[in-house]
Amino acid sequence: MKKNNRPIIGITMGDPVGVGPEIILQALDNPPVYDVCRPIVFGDMSILDSAKKCIGSSLDLNAVNDPESGRYENGCIDILNISNLDPEKTSWGMPSAETGRAMISYITEAVDMALDKRIAAMATCPINKVSMKMAGSRFHGHTELLAEHTRANEYAMMFAGDKLKIVLVTIHVSLKEACAILSKENILKTIEITGRTLSERFDTKKPCIAVAGLNPHAGENGMFGDEEKQIIEPAIAIAKSRGHHVVGPFPPDTVFYNALKGRYDAVVCMYHDQGLIPFKMIHFEDGVNITIGLPIIRTSVDHGTAYDIAGTGKADPGSLLAAIRLAVEQTI
């Protein structure tokens, strides 16, 4: 019997008709996971059973009413059965309002238990923005929903891997809107949250944070745009005055190369694809999405629901395994 001082990690199933159910089955069919934590799934027994049949899994599914009552043994997955979807009325890759509502319920239940300290951290499987909309949600993804539910005023999206960490100033908005809403204040806030997270969650002493410019060549002294001069440089100056080791703004086409060389502990990026393209080039299979600034620990896979391969067993559980490992590390 393994010791019960292992942290309880809540794993949300994500979109019931995406790859979440099968990557959970694959990730939790690994004895090392149970050596470091007690994983419990927030999801749907019937959907997980269907996923078992699709991928030929022999794992036992154990329904529990409380995280403390799980068996937490390799070969058996402990599940808090949050929804009761009918497998006969659901199809892989075909979201509905009902599956969307179930998807959201897994997240909110896990957040509530994390806030109540009944689980030590949560690791989330992928959700789909269209599915959220079908369910009537006003949120665009995990990040905004988590911030609202935890009442966090200052938060940001970090993507972490062994070689590269990036943090986004703007998230799920159009490129046009991202440029319009960038401000000295939200850039400064992101720098400061990044610094605190690196120090407190990653035990990085005196973290060095690089800031990417918005424009080609970081504006080239105003030739290609003045956002660097008007908002990015002032934010960096204030962050420095508050004791942060922050450098930039650097041309976006070189800053990630230097970060990979180990010159910076993280890169603050102005918009979604600026950071995610280089990150996923390096860490597509093992990257982890973290919502920083929350009063709880939340990690996630860095990929989507992959409707086209859902239910086939082709999805790679590597990112979920990395998310579970990082969630465990951050509880220590």
C-alpha distance (Angstrom), angle and dihedral (degrees) to the residues before:
residue distance angle dihedral
M1 . . .
K2 3.79 . .
K3 3.78 119.2 .
N4 3.78 116.9 -94.7
N5 3.80 93.7 -135.0
R6 3.79 87.6 88.8
P7 3.82 108.5 110.5
I8 3.79 118.3 -105.4
I9 3.80 108.4 -120.7
G10 3.80 116.9 -163.6
I11 3.80 112.9 -144.9
T12 3.79 115.0 -162.6
M13 3.80 114.2 -148.1
G14 3.80 95.0 -136.5
D15 3.78 119.5 -156.4
P16 3.83 106.4 4.8
V17 3.82 91.6 -142.7
G18 3.82 95.5 45.2
V19 3.80 130.4 76.4
G20 3.82 94.1 -79.3
P21 3.82 97.2 97.8
E22 3.80 94.6 50.5
I23 3.81 97.4 44.0
I24 3.81 87.7 51.7
L25 3.80 90.0 54.5
Q26 3.79 91.2 47.7
A27 3.81 96.1 43.4
L28 3.80 93.9 48.3
D29 3.79 92.4 49.2
N30 3.80 86.9 81.5
P31 3.82 121.8 97.0
P32 3.86 93.0 -152.5
V33 3.81 89.7 65.6
Y34 3.80 90.2 61.3
D35 3.80 91.4 47.2
V36 3.82 90.9 65.7
C37 3.81 105.9 29.0
R38 3.78 149.6 7.8
P39 3.82 105.4 -114.1
I40 3.78 119.4 -158.5
V41 3.80 124.1 -176.6
F42 3.80 123.1 -136.5
G43 3.78 101.3 -155.3
D44 3.77 148.2 78.9
M45 3.82 125.4 -47.8
S46 3.80 94.6 -153.9
I47 3.80 94.4 50.9
L48 3.80 92.0 47.1
D49 3.80 89.4 49.3
S50 3.82 89.3 52.4
A51 3.80 89.6 49.9
K52 3.80 89.2 51.2
K53 3.79 90.4 57.2
C54 3.79 92.8 46.4
I55 3.79 95.0 53.8
G56 3.80 99.3 30.9
S57 3.80 96.6 -114.1
S58 3.80 120.1 167.9
L59 3.81 96.8 -165.0
D60 3.79 118.3 132.2
L61 3.80 117.7 -121.4
N62 3.80 115.3 -142.0
A63 3.81 119.3 -167.3
V64 3.81 114.0 -148.2
N65 3.80 133.6 -179.6
D66 3.79 97.5 -149.5
P67 3.82 134.8 26.2
E68 3.81 91.7 -120.5
S69 3.82 92.0 59.2
G70 3.80 97.3 61.4
R71 3.80 122.7 118.3
Y72 3.82 93.5 -138.8
E73 3.78 96.1 -163.4
N74 3.77 128.2 137.6
G75 3.79 110.6 -100.3
C76 3.80 93.2 37.3
I77 3.81 127.8 76.4
D78 3.80 116.5 -151.8
I79 3.80 112.4 -144.3
L80 3.77 136.0 -169.2
N81 3.79 98.9 -151.1
I82 3.80 101.8 -140.0
S83 3.81 99.8 162.8
N84 3.79 135.2 30.6
L85 3.79 105.1 -149.8
D86 3.79 119.5 173.3
P87 3.84 108.5 -120.2
E88 3.80 88.7 -154.6
K89 3.80 89.5 62.0
T90 3.79 97.7 42.9
S91 3.78 128.0 71.5
W92 3.78 130.2 -166.0
G93 3.78 110.9 -98.9
M94 3.82 93.8 13.1
P95 3.83 111.0 104.3
S96 3.78 123.0 -166.5
A97 3.78 138.3 -179.6
E98 3.82 88.5 -95.6
T99 3.81 95.1 52.4
G100 3.80 88.9 44.6
R101 3.79 92.2 54.8
A102 3.79 90.4 47.6
M103 3.81 90.4 50.2
I104 3.80 91.4 53.7
S105 3.81 92.6 46.3
Y106 3.82 92.0 58.4
I107 3.79 89.8 55.9
T108 3.80 97.5 46.2
E109 3.81 92.7 46.5
A110 3.80 91.1 51.6
V111 3.80 92.5 46.7
D112 3.81 91.1 51.6
M113 3.80 91.2 50.9
A114 3.81 91.5 46.8
L115 3.81 90.6 51.2
D116 3.82 89.2 49.4
K117 3.85 90.3 49.0
R118 3.80 91.4 -119.9
I119 3.80 88.0 125.6
A120 3.80 124.4 30.5
A121 3.81 97.0 -140.4
M122 3.78 142.7 -17.4
A123 3.81 131.1 -124.2
T124 3.79 114.9 -165.3
C125 3.78 132.8 -149.5
P126 3.82 119.2 -143.1
I127 3.77 124.5 -69.5
N128 3.78 130.7 -168.5
K129 3.79 125.8 -123.8
V130 3.81 93.5 -147.1
S131 3.79 89.6 52.4
M132 3.81 90.0 51.1
K133 3.79 89.6 52.7
M134 3.81 91.5 48.5
A135 3.81 87.6 54.5
G136 3.79 90.6 54.3
S137 3.81 97.0 -107.6
R138 3.80 118.8 151.0
F139 3.81 91.6 -152.6
H140 3.81 126.0 97.5
G141 3.78 97.1 -148.8
H142 3.79 149.4 -31.5
T143 3.79 96.3 -57.4
E144 3.78 98.5 60.2
L145 3.82 93.0 40.1
L146 3.81 92.2 50.6
A147 3.79 92.7 47.7
E148 3.80 91.8 50.9
H149 3.79 94.0 45.9
T150 3.82 93.9 48.2
R151 3.83 93.1 39.8
A152 3.80 90.8 -124.6
N153 3.80 113.4 167.1
E154 3.79 97.9 -173.6
Y155 3.77 118.5 42.3
A156 3.78 140.6 135.4
M157 3.79 142.1 -171.4
M158 3.80 115.8 -107.0
F159 3.79 126.2 -174.6
A160 3.78 113.2 -157.4
G161 3.78 135.0 -168.2
D162 3.78 135.1 152.1
K163 3.80 91.6 -94.7
L164 3.79 105.5 31.3
K165 3.80 139.8 26.3
I166 3.78 122.4 -172.5
V167 3.80 132.3 -179.8
L168 3.80 124.9 -161.1
V169 3.80 125.9 -136.4
T170 3.83 92.9 -166.5
I171 3.78 122.4 27.1
H172 3.80 131.6 -178.9
V173 3.78 103.3 9.5
S174 3.79 133.6 104.5
L175 3.78 117.6 -85.2
K176 3.80 89.5 -112.2
E177 3.80 91.3 53.5
A178 3.81 92.6 44.2
C179 3.80 90.4 57.9
A180 3.80 90.7 47.4
I181 3.81 97.1 50.5
L182 3.80 98.7 43.5
S183 3.79 109.8 115.8
K184 3.77 140.1 168.0
E185 3.80 88.2 -110.6
N186 3.82 98.3 54.6
I187 3.81 92.5 42.5
L188 3.82 90.3 51.6
K189 3.80 91.3 46.6
T190 3.81 91.0 52.1
I191 3.81 92.6 48.9
E192 3.80 91.3 51.1
I193 3.81 95.0 46.5
T194 3.80 88.8 48.9
G195 3.79 92.0 51.6
R196 3.80 93.2 49.3
T197 3.79 92.6 46.9
L198 3.79 94.1 49.9
S199 3.80 90.5 50.0
E200 3.80 99.1 41.5
R201 3.80 104.5 30.8
F202 3.82 102.2 28.5
D203 3.82 97.9 32.1
T204 3.81 91.0 -128.5
K205 3.79 111.4 162.9
K206 3.80 113.3 -139.9
P207 3.81 94.3 -11.3
C208 3.80 117.1 -146.7
I209 3.80 111.9 -137.6
A210 3.79 122.3 -164.6
V211 3.79 120.4 -157.1
A212 3.79 121.4 -149.2
G213 3.77 120.5 -140.6
L214 3.78 120.8 -122.9
N215 3.79 99.5 -132.5
P216 3.82 133.6 53.8
H217 3.82 109.9 -75.7
A218 3.83 87.1 7.6
G219 3.80 88.2 -73.8
E220 3.84 96.3 -53.3
N221 3.82 92.2 -116.2
G222 3.78 92.5 -46.6
M223 3.80 98.5 -45.7
F224 3.82 92.5 113.0
G225 3.80 100.7 27.9
D226 3.78 138.9 -35.6
E227 3.84 102.4 -126.7
E228 3.80 90.4 103.6
K229 3.82 92.0 56.5
Q230 3.79 96.3 37.9
I231 3.81 104.4 43.4
I232 3.83 115.4 -3.4
E233 3.80 99.8 53.6
P234 3.83 93.4 45.6
A235 3.82 90.3 51.0
I236 3.81 90.3 51.3
A237 3.81 91.0 48.6
I238 3.80 92.2 53.6
A239 3.82 91.6 46.5
K240 3.80 89.9 52.4
S241 3.81 90.8 49.9
R242 3.81 87.9 55.2
G243 3.78 92.5 55.1
H244 3.80 102.7 -95.8
H245 3.80 119.5 139.6
V246 3.78 97.7 -132.5
V247 3.81 129.6 154.0
G248 3.80 135.7 -172.1
P249 2.92 155.8 -6.5
F250 3.80 88.9 -128.8
P251 3.81 129.1 -177.3
P252 3.79 106.6 -90.0
D253 3.81 91.3 -131.3
T254 3.84 92.9 64.4
V255 3.80 108.3 27.0
F256 3.81 95.8 78.4
Y257 3.80 92.7 50.5
N258 3.80 89.9 55.2
A259 3.80 91.3 45.4
L260 3.80 89.2 54.6
K261 3.80 87.5 53.2
G262 3.79 88.1 60.0
R263 3.79 98.5 -108.2
Y264 3.80 93.8 125.0
D265 3.79 133.4 33.9
A266 3.81 93.3 -144.8
V267 3.78 141.4 -4.0
V268 3.80 121.8 -133.2
C269 3.80 108.1 -145.1
M270 3.77 128.5 -160.4
Y271 3.80 99.6 -139.6
H272 3.79 142.1 12.8
D273 3.80 104.6 -95.4
Q274 3.79 94.2 37.5
G275 3.80 87.9 69.4
L276 3.79 102.9 26.0
I277 3.81 98.4 54.4
P278 3.83 95.3 60.4
F279 3.79 92.4 36.3
K280 3.79 95.2 54.1
M281 3.80 91.5 44.0
I282 3.81 86.0 63.4
H283 3.80 104.6 27.3
F284 3.81 107.3 26.1
E285 3.83 93.1 129.6
D286 3.80 100.9 34.9
G287 3.80 106.9 24.9
V288 3.80 121.0 124.9
N289 3.80 128.7 -149.8
I290 3.82 113.6 -144.7
T291 3.78 127.9 -174.0
I292 3.79 103.2 -142.4
G293 3.78 125.3 -162.7
L294 3.83 94.4 40.9
P295 3.82 123.6 124.6
I296 3.82 87.6 -124.1
I297 3.80 134.8 54.2
R298 3.79 113.0 -105.5
T299 3.78 126.6 171.6
S300 3.78 128.2 170.4
V301 3.75 146.1 -177.9
D302 3.80 112.6 -88.3
H303 3.82 95.3 -135.1
G304 3.78 137.3 76.2
T305 3.78 136.3 -110.0
A306 3.83 93.6 -82.2
Y307 3.79 93.7 -150.8
D308 3.80 90.9 -177.9
I309 3.82 92.7 67.8
A310 3.81 100.9 27.5
G311 3.79 113.2 134.4
T312 3.81 94.2 17.2
G313 3.80 101.6 93.8
K314 3.81 90.7 -123.8
A315 3.81 95.1 114.1
D316 3.81 116.2 106.6
P317 3.85 114.2 -125.7
G318 3.82 92.3 -160.0
S319 3.80 96.0 105.3
L320 3.81 92.3 48.8
L321 3.80 90.9 49.8
A322 3.81 89.0 50.8
A323 3.82 90.4 48.3
I324 3.81 91.5 52.0
R325 3.81 91.9 47.8
L326 3.80 92.4 49.6
A327 3.81 91.9 46.7
V328 3.82 88.5 54.1
E329 3.81 92.4 47.6
Q330 3.78 91.9 51.6
T331 3.81 92.3 54.1
I332 3.79 91.8 59.0
